[in-house]
Amino acid sequence: MLHFLRKSGLTAALAFVSLGAASSSLMANQCFEPCTPCDPCADSRTYVGAFGGGIFSNGSKVSQYGTAFFSELSSIGPVPVIAEGRFKKSSTGFGGVQLGYEMTKPMFSDWIVATAGEVEVFFFEHKRKGHLLNKTVIGLPEHDFADSFHMNSTVILANGVISLKNDWFWGLQPYVGGGIGAARLSLHKAKSFQTEPVEAGVNHFNSRRNDSSWAFAAQAKAGVRYNFSDWISLFAEYRYVYVDTTNYIFGATNYKTHVPTSPWNVRSKDVHYNAFALGVQFSL
């Protein structure tokens, strides 16, 4: 009887081990198939990152509107000013931070695909300059303006990112992404000098030189990432950034020696940026 129990117990143990081995083998085979976040072959991470580089803007259109209040006793009277021109191209540095969540899963035997959602905030400051021509002056010679602004930009974006991993890439993970959000553009130290005919020392925005505006923003990006360990990776990327049209109100021209004006409306058309960045990510 005792011999029978021992033999039965040994048989049950061997059956249990065999069943466990078969289950492990089946699970390993399943990881070559597409899996859901609940499957043992899926993986995820939360990450934070920081990045910086150079950003370059195109030469966007700019316009300036106002009214010069010549005396009604004069032969001129109030004169509308509609000056139009372009900002020059400019470049500067930028930097930002990101917070994201990434889900990784095998799609084929040699390919791993990761999808991520992230929030990014980045900042840059540059000077925008433009030459504007007023073509509406009646009874006066041509008026040209040279405008300049110090611009602080904060861009907030929600992105989607897809990356690929394969042994053929020598540890590099290429990725593409895109996002939408908003940009806050703050202009300060605004200047508008008349250059033709010259009005020396007269800044047409002198009574109020600061204003800000919100605009729609979007971006597309592509780059490569290299994982140095399970928790740290470096990346290099290109970004195309779009910022929609913005409007600003600056102060009236207020000098004893100059004709008074209305406040000035400045309209900056949409701006296109190209940016290159290096960054680091830390898995939490």
Buried (B, 14 or more C-beta within 10 A) or exposed (E): EEEEEEEEEEEEEEEEEEEEEEEEEEEEEBBEEEBEEEBEBBBEBEBBBBBBBEBBBBBBBBBBBBBBBBEEEEEBEEBEBBBBBBBBEBEBEBBBBBBBBBBBBBEEEEEBBBBBBBBBBBBBBBEBBBBBEBEEBEEEEEBBBBBBBBBBBBBBBEBBBEBBBBEEEEEBBBBBBBBEBBBBBBBEEBBBBBEBEEBEEBBBBBBBBBBBBEBBBBBBBEBBBBBEEEEEBBBBBEBBBBBBBBEBEBBBBEBEEBBBBBBBEBBBEBBEBBBBBEBEBEBE
